[in-house]
Amino acid sequence: MDRSATPATNRSATPPYRRIVAELRRRIDAGELAAGDRVPSTRRITQEWGVAMATATKVLTTLRQEGLVRAVPGVGTVVTETGVKAAPERGAHTHAGPAPRSRGNAPSGSGSSGSPPSSNSSGSSHRPLPAGHQPPALSRDRIVRAGVRIADAEGLRSLSMRRVAAEFGASSMALYRHVANKDELVMLMADATFAEIELPDPAPRHWRARMEAGARLQWQLYQRHPWVAQWLSITRPQPLQHAMTFIEWTMGSATQFDPLTRLRLALTLLNYVRGTADALEEDLEAEQQTGMDQDQWMASQETEYERIMESGSFPMYAGIGDMDDGGMLRLDALFEFGLARLLDGFEVFSDGWKGRPAP
């Protein structure tokens, strides 16, 4: 057991989790763990320090409360800006309301649906402003940007017209002068996130390299805005001009295919990235509901998994053993593996292309 975090004279008086927190804090301060580095998981903490799982969980909880680490979907718990408490998320707000990443249902009442509220509700949805201060001027662009911040921080289910209006100290009725309803607002928000993508110039010349670049740009978008992946639909596609521009760019070098085949390949790629990224938002919601990050959740299920494995009926799982220490089953790694295999299949398809739409 590593006791180096605290002098011997203080060990008996210091709770074990505090000693471990102090050691991890020291590693962060010393640069041994840099911003973005993964910190030891709860399982690793139990192994390295010989403590119980509850103690390991309390260590990561304390570090998060101190702003030294944060949970990243598909990655794990990583260091924030070294030695500095994490700044509030862009979607953080000062008025009374849901905390960032709180995923309850949208507030009930006027503005929580897609229909404009009645006029008698106009004074109930804004936060008070200091005397002499006027609410910021409303515009469609500012409303959309506020909606994106809220969805990023709290989830799409927390978004409502009233919630957005509160960001401006305005009534929800005032928003309907700029957007028709919540459905239109969310569509504008999603398209705005695609407008953020900076397309490489010059673009990759080979069709596979260009499709791979497009897939990675899309994956990065969903990591910034996890709610977008859940909102997009393949069966009922939304008219998003910036998303369509992005897809056209992604397929711009696949000129050997006819337009229909190019679109089918584009949608196959789009749906792979979107479907994988769907787990990003699910993980954020699960962490909010359970209070456990991915490592903590897996550790809590370890006893049951071991019981199942003892049956000898699952040789594939049993054969993994300690092979996954590198995190090859984490979401980022699964995305990379699946993307490579999908593009491999596209290459086989391209090599056998006969110049007519596939059945």
N, C-alpha and C positions, 0 to 999 in steps of 0.2 A: 504494500500500500504506500502510495506516494504522499508523504507528509511535508513536503518541502515548502508548501505554501505559507506555513505559519511557524514561528519559533516554538521550540519545545515547551517553553514555560507557559504558553498560551493554549496548547493543544487541548488540554482537558476542559478548558472553559469555553472553547469555540466549537459550535456545532459543526459536524462533518461537512454539511453542504456549504457552510461559509468558507471553510478551508479550500474546498474545491473551486468555489466561485473566485476566491482570492487568487488561486493559481491560474485559472483561465484568464482572469483580468490581467494578471501579470504577463501572460503570454501575448495578450492583445496589445498591452502597453509597450512591450518590448519588440513588437513587430513580428513575433514568431507566428502569430495568426494575423494576417492582414485583412483589410476590408474585402469582403466577398469570399473569404476562405470558410470552409465548413468547420464548425467546432465539433468536438467529440459528441457523438450521439448518446442518448441515455444508456444504450447497451454498452457502448465503449466506456462510458464513465463508470458503470458498475464493474467492468472488467479491470480498468486501470486503477481505480481507487478502492475496490472491494466493498462498495456500499450497496444498499438496497435500491431497487428501482424507484421507490418513492423519493429517496434522497436525490437520485440522479435527475428525476423529473423536476424537483424543487430547484436544482442548480440551474437548469435551462430557463425555468420560469423566472428566477431571480435575475439572470443575465438579460432576459427580454425586458423585464420591468426597469432595469437600469439603462436600457437603450443600447446595450452593447452588441446584441445579436437580434436577428429577426428570422422568421420562418419564410423560406422561399419555396413556392410550390414546385414540385418536381426536382428539387435540389436538396433541401434539408434546412438546418439551422446554420446561418452564416453570420459573419461579423459585419456590423454596420461600420460607419466611419470610425476609425480606430480611436479609442479613448474619449469619444464624444458621444453624448447621449443622442439617440436618433431624433432627427427633426420630425415633427408631425407630418403625416402623409399629406400629399397635395390636396386630398379630399377632406382633410380634417377641418372642422368648423367650430365656431365658438359658441353658437347658440345651443340651447338645450335640445337634445335630440339623440338619435342613434350614434353610438361610438363607431369609429372606423372599422370596417369589415363586419359590423353587426348585420346579420342576414335575416332579420325578421320580415314579416310581410309588410308591404307598403302601408303607410298610415291610412286609416280609414277616413272617410269624410270627403269633402269637396277637394278636388284636385288629385285624388288617388286613382281615379279612373281616367279614361280617355276623353271624357266629356267635360265641357266647361262648367264651373260651379255656378250656383245661383248668385245674384249680385249681393244678397244679404250676407254672404260669407267673406266679402272682400276685406274686412278688417281683422279676420281671425287667423290669417296664415303668415303674418310677417313678424319679425322680431323687432323690438323697439330699438330705435337709434338714438344716440346721444343728442341732446338739445342742440339745435343749430346745424345738424348734419342732414344732408339730403341723401336718399338712397341712390346708388349708382344708376346711370342711365341704362335702360334695357335695350338690347338688340338681339337679333336671332343668333349671331355669332357668340355673344357673351352667354346667352342662355344655354347654347349647345355646349360650350366649354365648361360651364358650371355643372351641367348634367353628366359630362364625362368624369369630372372630378368626383362627383358623388358616387357614381357607379363603380369607379375604381376603388374608392375607399370603403364603400358600404355594401356594394352589390346591387344588381339591377332591381332586385325585389324591394329595395329601400327607396327607389326612385319614384317620385310623384311630382305632379305640377306644384303642389303646395310646398314640397321639400325644396325644389329648385327656387321657387319664389322667395323662400326664407333666406336664401343666400344673398338676395338683393334687398332684403327688408321690404319687400313689395307684396302685394296681394297676388294670389294665384290667378285671378282674373286678368291681371296685367300681362301675364305671359301669353294669353290667347290672342293678343294683338300681333304676336310674332310667330307663333307656331299653332297649328290647328288643334293638336291634342297630344297626348303622351306618345301615342304610336308614331306620329310624325317626328316628335322630338328624338325618340330612340333611334329611328332610322337616320336622322341627321347626325346624331352622335356617332353611330357606327361608321357612317361614311367619313366623318371627320377623322376618325382614327386611321383609316386607310390613307387619308390625305397626308398624314404624318410621315409615311414611308418615303425615304429618300432612295430613289432608284439609281443603281450604279450607272455611271456614264464615263466611259463606254460600257455597254452591256456585254456580258460574256457572249462569245460568238457561237460556241457549240450549244445545241439545244439542251443537252443534259445539264451542262454547267449553268445555263440560264434558268432552267426549271428548278435546279437545286438552290440557286440563289434566291429565287422567288419564294420557295418553301421556307427557307430560313428567315427571310424578311417577314413572312406571315407568322411564323412561330414567335418571333420577337415581338410582333404586335400583340399577340395573345398573352404573352408574358406581362406586357405593360397594361393590357386591358383584358383581363380574363373573361369578363362577361360577354365580350363580343363573340367568342367562339360558341357559347351557348345560344346566343340570340340568332346567329345566322342560320339560314335554312337552305338546304339543297333542293328539297321538293317544292318549296314555295319561295323562290329566290326574290330578294328585294332589289329594287332599282337603285343601286348605289353606284354613282358615276365614278367615284375615285376607286372603288373596288374593281369595277370593270376595267378601268385604265390599268390597274395593277395586274389583273389577269392577262390582259392583252400583252403587256410588257413581258410577263413570265413566259408566254408562249411565242414570243416574237421571233425566235430562232428555229422553231419547229416547222419550217416551211415545207418539209417533205410530205406533210400530211394535209389532207383536205380540211376545210373549215370545221366540218362536223366532227371529224376525228380529233382535231386539235382541241375543240371545246370539251369533248368527252374526256380526253386526257387531262385537260385543265381542271375539270370538276373532280376527277378521281384524285388528283394531287391535292386540290383544295380541301376535299372532304377528308383525306387522310390527316392533313395537318389540323384541320378544325376538330375532327373527332378525337385526336390525341390530346389537343389543347383543352377539350371539354373537361378533362380531369383537373385542370388548374383551378377552375372556379369551384368544382366539387370539393377539392381538397381544402380550399379556403373556408368554405361553408362548414365542412366537417370539423376543421380545427376550431372554428368559432363555437360550434355546438358541443364538442367534446372537451375542449380545452387542451387537447393533445396534438402535437405536430406529428409528422409521419413516423419519425423514429420512435416517439413515445407510444403511438398507436400500435406499431408492429411489436414493440417490446411487451405491451399489455396482452398481446395475443400469443406470445411465444409459448406459453405453457400448453395452450390448446393445440397449437400447431405440432408441438413435440408429441403430444398424445396421439394425434392422427398419424403422424409419421411412423410411430412405433408399430403400426399394423403391418408395415412392409409392403403396402399396396401402392406406394407412390415412389418408384425408383427414380423417376426424373427429378422430383423435388429433393429426394434424399441424396442424389448424386451431386447436388450443387455444393453442399457443405460450406466451406469457407471461401468458395470461388468468387463470391460477390462482394468481397471487401472493397473493391474499386467502385461500387455503386452502379454496376452495369444494369441493374433492374430498376433504376430510378427513371423518372419520366423523361428527363433530357436524353439519357442514354437510349431509352426505348425509341424516342423520336428519331435519333440519329440512325439507329439500326434499321428501323422500319423504312425511313426515307431512302437509305441506300438500297434496300431490297426492292422497293417499289420502282426506283429508277433503273435498277438492273432489269426488272421485268419490262419496263418501257423500252430499253435498248434491244432486248430480244424481239419485242413486237416491231420495233423500227427496222431491225435487220430483215424481218420476214414481210415487210410491208409490200403490198401488191398494188398500191396506188388507188384503192377504192375503199369506201367506208367499211369498217369491220362490222360483222353482224351483231 
